[in-house]
Amino acid sequence: MTKFDEATQAIRVDDTTYDVCLDPGYSVGGMLNGGYLMAVILRAVVDASPHAHPVSTTAQFHRSPTPGPARVQVETLKSGRTAAFSRATLIQNDTPYIETLITTATLPETSAAAYTSTPMALMPPLSECVRLPDPKPESGMTLNAQMEMHFDPPTVGWLQGTPTGVPEARAYFRLSEPQDPDPYILALAVDALPPVVFSAGTRGWAPTVDLTWHLRALPAPGWLTVLGSGRLITDGWFDEEVEVWDSQGKLVAQSRQLARVGRG
């Protein structure tokens, strides 16, 4: 079992209840990453489902859980031959923290698209991309150690005080520990980029309020390409859209989230 598999495992207690242990290694400024938390919930939901893959997930983040024991409560709403629908809640100390609606289905190992668009932006070669500096130990940024990301240089200009002025972020992504990407890693990937508002000139913690993502295909081994953009920043809110493409140039995940503009 890899570190990520262990950090996201859900242990069945009964037909509707799963014990989980939230890993402190997936924190951003002391707060657990939303993609990591979705992966934990999805482990439980898929185990309880007759289908193998989480094809659609909508999560509402009511509050931020802390590392340590928690549980996932799963309710099956409808189960059919091609899809099943579930409601799942992440609970800690008898308090609901994240509410989700999840559709599961079983996708083929390989498939040919009847139609596909092109990526929202083109990435330079991996050799021309840059890694972010390692965070200071006191920053609470433990997530960085769990993954390797190489960024399109203009989209991290905010680090040197030269943001592009456009909400955007683009990077190649994989886990630090060698592991082929799967749907749970994609749940992490869609929320792994720095908030796109950083590139628009805003810094600070930008908490996700609502995030929906779709698993479009099972990813091939190798690097993932994660492309993020925003459409509107207003009244303390911003949106973020993410596409994830696999090493074979296939669109494997899409997401949209609504978040608060960063503070700090």
C-alpha positions in Angstrom: 0.0 0.0 0.0 1.4 3.4 -1.0 1.5 6.4 1.4 -1.4 8.0 -0.4 -3.5 4.8 -0.4 -2.9 4.5 3.3 -3.7 8.2 4.0 -7.0 7.9 2.2 -8.2 4.5 3.3 -11.7 4.0 4.7 -12.4 1.0 6.9 -15.9 -0.4 6.9 -17.7 -0.5 10.2 -21.1 -1.4 8.9 -23.2 -0.9 5.7 -23.2 2.9 6.1 -20.3 3.8 8.3 -16.6 4.0 7.6 -13.7 4.9 9.9 -11.0 7.1 8.5 -7.9 8.8 9.9 -7.2 12.2 8.3 -3.5 12.5 7.6 -1.6 15.7 8.7 0.7 15.3 5.6 -2.0 16.9 3.4 -2.3 20.3 5.0 -2.1 23.8 3.4 -1.3 26.4 5.9 -2.6 24.0 8.6 -5.8 23.3 6.8 -6.4 19.9 5.2 -6.6 20.1 1.4 -10.1 19.7 -0.1 -9.0 17.3 -2.8 -7.4 15.0 -0.3 -10.6 15.1 1.8 -12.7 14.2 -1.2 -10.4 11.3 -1.9 -11.0 10.0 1.6 -14.8 10.2 1.2 -14.7 8.6 -2.3 -12.9 5.6 -0.9 -15.9 4.9 1.4 -18.5 5.6 -1.3 -17.0 3.4 -3.9 -16.6 0.6 -1.4 -20.3 0.8 -0.6 -21.3 1.0 -4.3 -21.7 -1.8 -6.8 -19.8 0.4 -9.3 -16.0 0.9 -9.4 -15.5 4.6 -10.2 -16.7 8.0 -8.8 -17.8 9.8 -12.0 -19.3 12.9 -10.4 -18.7 14.5 -7.1 -20.2 17.6 -5.5 -18.8 18.6 -2.2 -19.8 21.4 0.2 -17.1 22.4 2.7 -18.9 23.5 5.8 -15.8 23.7 8.0 -12.2 22.5 8.1 -11.6 19.1 9.9 -8.4 18.5 11.8 -6.0 15.6 11.3 -7.0 12.5 13.2 -9.9 10.1 13.5 -13.2 10.8 11.7 -15.9 8.9 10.0 -17.8 8.9 6.7 -21.5 8.2 6.7 -22.8 6.9 3.4 -26.4 6.9 2.3 -27.4 5.1 -1.0 -30.0 7.2 -2.7 -30.5 5.0 -5.8 -28.6 2.1 -7.3 -29.0 0.9 -10.9 -27.2 -1.1 -13.5 -25.2 1.8 -15.0 -25.0 4.2 -12.1 -25.5 4.6 -8.4 -26.2 7.8 -6.4 -25.0 8.4 -2.9 -24.9 11.0 -0.2 -21.8 11.0 2.0 -20.9 13.1 5.0 -17.5 13.5 6.7 -18.1 13.7 10.4 -15.6 14.5 13.2 -16.5 14.6 16.9 -20.1 14.2 15.9 -20.1 17.3 13.7 -20.6 17.3 9.9 -17.7 18.9 8.1 -18.2 18.1 4.4 -21.4 17.0 2.6 -21.2 15.3 -0.7 -23.4 13.9 -3.5 -21.6 11.3 -5.5 -22.5 9.3 -8.7 -20.6 6.1 -9.2 -20.4 4.0 -12.4 -17.9 1.6 -14.0 -15.7 3.1 -16.8 -13.8 1.0 -19.3 -10.1 0.6 -18.9 -9.6 2.1 -22.4 -11.9 4.1 -24.6 -11.9 6.2 -27.8 -13.6 9.6 -27.6 -16.3 10.3 -30.2 -15.3 14.0 -29.8 -12.8 15.9 -27.7 -11.8 19.5 -27.5 -8.3 20.8 -27.1 -6.8 21.8 -23.7 -7.7 25.3 -22.4 -4.1 26.3 -22.6 -0.8 24.8 -24.0 2.0 23.8 -21.6 5.7 24.3 -22.4 7.9 21.2 -22.2 8.5 19.8 -18.7 12.1 20.8 -18.9 11.1 24.5 -19.2 8.8 24.5 -16.2 9.7 25.3 -12.6 9.1 24.0 -9.1 8.1 26.2 -6.2 10.5 26.7 -3.4 10.2 24.3 -0.5 7.9 25.9 2.2 9.3 26.9 5.6 8.6 24.1 8.2 6.5 26.5 10.3 4.2 27.3 7.4 2.0 24.2 7.8 2.4 23.5 4.1 2.9 19.7 4.3 1.0 19.0 1.1 3.9 20.0 -1.0 6.0 17.0 0.1 3.3 14.6 -1.1 3.4 15.7 -4.7 5.7 16.9 -7.5 4.5 19.9 -9.5 6.3 21.7 -12.3 4.7 25.0 -13.2 4.3 27.1 -16.4 6.6 30.0 -15.3 4.3 32.9 -16.0 1.6 31.5 -13.8 3.8 31.5 -10.7 5.2 35.0 -11.4 3.3 36.1 -8.2 6.1 34.6 -6.2 8.4 37.3 -7.4 5.8 40.0 -7.3 5.0 39.8 -11.0 1.5 38.2 -11.3 0.1 38.1 -14.8 -3.1 39.9 -13.7 -5.1 36.9 -15.0 -6.6 34.2 -12.8 -4.6 31.1 -14.0 -2.4 28.3 -12.9 -0.8 25.5 -14.9 1.4 22.6 -13.9 2.5 19.0 -14.5 1.5 16.9 -11.6 2.4 13.5 -10.0 2.7 12.1 -6.5 6.1 12.2 -4.9 5.9 8.5 -4.2 5.8 6.6 -7.6 2.2 5.6 -8.2 0.1 5.5 -11.4 -2.7 8.0 -11.3 -6.2 6.8 -10.5 -9.6 8.4 -9.7 -8.5 9.2 -6.1 -5.3 10.9 -7.2 -7.4 12.9 -9.7 -9.6 14.1 -6.8 -6.4 15.5 -5.3 -5.2 16.9 -8.6 -8.2 19.0 -9.3 -7.6 20.9 -6.0 -3.8 20.8 -6.0 -3.0 24.1 -7.9 -2.4 27.3 -6.0 -5.6 29.4 -6.1 -5.9 31.0 -9.5 -6.5 34.4 -7.8 -2.8 34.4 -6.8 -1.9 35.1 -10.5 -4.5 37.9 -10.5 -2.7 39.6 -7.7 -4.4 38.4 -4.6 -2.6 36.3 -1.9 -3.7 34.5 1.2 -5.8 31.5 2.2 -8.6 31.0 -0.3 -11.1 28.5 1.2 -13.2 26.4 -1.1 -17.0 26.6 -0.4 -18.3 24.3 -3.1 -16.5 22.0 -5.6 -17.9 19.7 -8.3 -15.6 17.5 -10.4 -16.2 14.8 -13.0 -14.1 11.8 -13.8 -14.2 11.6 -17.6 -11.9 8.6 -18.2 -9.4 6.4 -16.4 -5.9 8.0 -16.7 -2.9 6.5 -18.3 0.3 6.1 -16.3 2.7 9.1 -16.2 2.5 12.8 -15.6 -0.8 14.6 -15.4 -1.3 18.1 -16.9 -3.4 20.3 -14.6 -4.8 23.5 -16.1 -6.7 26.1 -14.0 -8.5 29.3 -14.9 -11.0 31.7 -13.5 -13.8 33.8 -15.0 -14.9 36.2 -12.3 -13.5 37.7 -9.1 -16.0 39.9 -7.3 -17.4 40.7 -3.9 -15.0 38.5 -2.1 -15.7 35.4 -4.2 -14.0 33.7 -7.2 -14.5 30.7 -9.4 -11.9 28.2 -10.5 -12.2 25.7 -13.4 -9.7 22.9 -13.8 -9.0 20.4 -16.6 -6.7 17.4 -16.0 -5.2 15.7 -19.0 -3.2 12.4 -18.8 0.1 11.5 -20.4 -1.7 10.3 -23.6 -3.4 13.6 -24.1 -6.8 12.4 -22.9 -9.1 14.6 -20.8 -9.6 12.6 -17.6 -11.1 15.1 -15.1 -12.9 18.5 -15.0 -13.8 20.6 -12.0 -15.4 23.9 -11.0 -15.3 25.4 -7.6 -16.5 28.5 -5.8 -14.2 29.9 -3.2 -13.6 33.0 -1.1 -11.0 35.5 -2.1 -7.8 34.9 -0.1 -7.1 36.6 3.2 -3.6 37.3 4.5 
